Amino acid sequence: MRVLLVDIDSLRPDHLGCYGYSRDTSPTIDRVAADGVRFENCFVSDSPCLPSRTALATGRHGIDTGVVTHFGEGQWYDNPGSGHDPDPDRPLAFQHLAQHGVRTASVSSFTQRHMAYHFAAGFQESIQPTAETGLLAVEDASDVTDAALTWLGSHATEDDWLLHVNYWDVHHPYQGVTEHVDAVRDSGPAPDWPDEAALAAQEGMTGTRTRELWPNPAELDADWYDEKYGERPMPEAFDSREDVKQVVDGYDAAIRKVDAAVADLLDALDAHGVREETVVIVTADHGEALGEHGIYAEHALPHPACQRVPLVVSWPGPTAESSTESDADDESVGPSVDGYVYQFDLVATLCDLLDVPVPSGWAAESFREALTPNDRPFAGREQVVCGHGIYTFGRALYADGWMYARLLHPGVFSLPGQYNDPALPNDGLELLHDLDADPHGSENLVAERPERAAEMRARMDRWLADRLGERWPDHRPVETVGRDPLAAMCPAGPYLYVDPDDLLALYHERDDDQRADRLRATLSRHE
């Protein structure tokens, strides 16, 4: 079996046509979805980039691997094993496939950008599409596609391979998208949320990447910032709906650009005569907030805008029936699955499809029955718990259409509206949202629905106790047993990209005493 795994950074599912988006951002991905299965409730176990791709590469939660953020002790992979002997129950996912006869390759700058050498170690071939490295090095989709096409030119007709192709263009600054902007604009208007009322409710919030201050202090007046965002300037503040549309247009155009690159890959499979024999998967490492909780064009909180990702799987076999009634009679969208899955469940599923044993030490579970016709509808997981480790530290639990989030550290943010109300339980560091009624998370129901909050809080506590308690994996050093690596990062603070002292100085410079006082109050919670 051949597998093409397309991994698109920062891609939200609700900005794809196959997930119901009104704009024509993703004609190619939509065709893949029409031929395959679309997962409505796929969540990354850990966000953003480094924790998420580490989870995919290991089939395990960040609380187990130690990788929960982008910096400090929380960025280092705790490789299970001793000396030269890796733990056979917890192998790297793509290495495990290779050891069972699948040729594995990755085209990605991720390993260099995040110093994630454990990710590259999982592949037999790790191909860096450009010679640039570091955070400011941005490879273009064309560089990635050229490298992937070269690999396919040599290997497409071979049996049993997996090619991971990682595009970064949907992550801001949305470079090289000008030619695609008119196409998405002409196909329909930008979403009507956040509207003027939502923008007004976000006034007074502290922090960066927010409604009233997007750049981090170090980015203001920096030459490299102007160069980086020259093509698609970011507004310093979102003062109107037009500012929101400017960013959404750039985001949607970036999706359209990557979608065209995916078309080139599929055309290559057709040219080699193997398209119909290849599993094609489209997913993402995390999403992107576009106004949710007052955050714009950034992944800064444990909430659905960041943690829910697309998962589209087209494979050369009969597909299961849709579990979504609205899709049952619509052949243009293909079947969809409502049950909760982790994105890292993909690696266990690939093992299942390729007749490779699933290691006992993985948390990943196969969802093969969601792909194939069977007598039992796919139920999915009862719940998913997702950690988040940049700008803020926290976790969210998703179950029954609800989200409960616990912020271990709020960073520099006093969240809009009632989120920063000290009268709320835990000083407003708990969030509760009915996502069916309030998909943008505009109303925190912790105080209004105490019974639901207590239930979700208890479920989170049970999950933590299970991960940190007696069933803690035997390979972890004694001194780490019972230690939550995300909580262990809290004394350092989630400040990799924004210095709170610099932000406080900026508020003083602008004579914004009210916001400075609110920021000091937020910071004092973790002094």
Buried (B, 14 or more C-beta within 10 A) or exposed (E): BBBBBBBBBBBBBBBBBBBEBEBBBBBBBBBBBBBBBBBBBBBBBBBBBBBBBBBBBBBBBBBBBBBBBBBBEBBBBBBBEEEEEBBEBBBBBBBBBBEEEBBBBBBBBBBBBBBBEBBBBBBBBBBBBBEBEEEEEBBBBBBBBBBBBEBBEEBBEEEBBBBBBBBBBBBBBBBBBEEBBEBBBEBEEBBEBBEEEBBEBBEBBBBBBBBBBBBBBBBEEEEEBEEBBEEBEBBEEBEEBEBBBBBBBBBBBBBBBBBBBBBBBBEBBEEBEBBEBBBBBBBBBBBBBBBBBBBBBBBBBBBBBBBBBBBBBBBBEEBBBBBBEEBEEEEEBBBBBBBBBBBBBBBBBBBBBBEBEBBEBBBBBBBBBBBBEEEEBBEBBEBBBBBBBBBBBBBBBBBEEBBBBBBBBBBBBBBBBBBBBEEBBEBBBBBBBBBEEEBBBBBBBBBEBEEBBEBBBEBBEEBBEEBBEEEBBEBBEEEBEEBBBBBBBBEBBBBBBBBBEBBBEBBEEEEBEEBBEBBBBBBEEBE
